[in-house]
């Protein structure tokens, strides 16, 4: 599977050029056989370093390598996949807050609305 299409790459690169903003995740990657979920918002000009929210047992914000995800060989000839139905609907801070609350990355709208409301209260 192609993890990052040319369209997704352009969106990620555009966000990468505007660092420091609370971007909406562009793409979701996942391990189809177990632990591992990533929400990427930015791509560096090197074409490899992504920034976003990663969950390998504990969700955290940071950078991760596209090349490493592409090279990972899972059992049964599988690899990391892209969620082709994912559409980010909130800034990354909302996903991060919801993940800290749940202890894992969540994408259900109810959890994200609760996290967005909590962040609104904190920012007031």
Order of alpha helices (4+ residues) and beta strands (2+ residues): alpha-beta-beta-beta-beta-alpha-beta-alpha-alpha
